[in-house]
Amino acid sequence: MSSTPLERFQRAAAAPAAVLGPARLRRLAQRFENGAYVSYGDIEQDFRAEVDAIRDAAFQEDDLPLVAVAAYLNGAATALEHQESAVHVEPVWSGPTSHAVPVRSTAQALTGVVERAGRELLLMTYSAVSYPPLQAALGAAVGRGVRVHIVVETFQGAGAICGEEPAAAFRELGFEPWHWPATRRPDRRGLMHARIVVADRQELLVSSADLTQPGVENNIAAGLLVRGGPAPERAAEHFDALCADGTLERM
């Protein structure tokens, strides 16, 4: 049984639509509704492959009205919005475990978030020492094209960190970390104390554990792994704002 033009378009557009997400899909749908040529600037340069895939799938079907394409994209955006609104929150712990109350370990949650990232990773930590499982996960992320941003505390900012500068933990991976310059702090007691990991603005790990083996595995530290909802994106947007206004700077 042959498929209709709309069915063929839907099959081709499903995967790139999921990557674009609700807001970009609605902007793209508006362009199709207006019958206008879709340019990358209307969506975002980073998503040109997905825009190309949807546009090509639409224009390959001569009998497919552009209003039908727009209707599909708006429907996909609504479905994704419902999916993203479903928030899953799970506690994570470092240190001793209890067989009576099984919980996800910080080490497992940390590497899992990094391994699931497809586009963007943000890590913020007070202290950091090279931790092989994290180094391997970050190296693999870079290999698949993930943009990685790391924010660390510094000797100048904290004064109480022992050993090497936290940024040294990521030197072998070629990262240029961000930091909070001492001159930008309201007083000398201000510390870069955030400990979070954000993947693709869809997953957020908040923990009291530093990115060190003791912090992730040995110390008793607690945190939350959040999937979905607005929290992961708000955390990434706050980082963006701190960079834009100069609060955070490249080292």
ABEGO torsion letter per residue (X at the ends): XBBBAAAAAAAAAAAAAAAAEAAAAAAAAAAAAAGBBBBAAAAEAAAAAAAAAAAAAAAABAABBAAAAAAAAAAAAAAAAAAAABBBBBBBBBEBBBAABBBBBAAAAAAAAAAABAABBBBBBABBBBBAAAAAAAAAAAAAGBBBBBBBBBAAAAGABBEBBAAAAAAAAGBBBBBBBAAABABAABBBABBBBBBGGABBBBBABBBBAAAAAABBBBBBBBBEEAAAAAAAAAAAAAAAAGABBBX
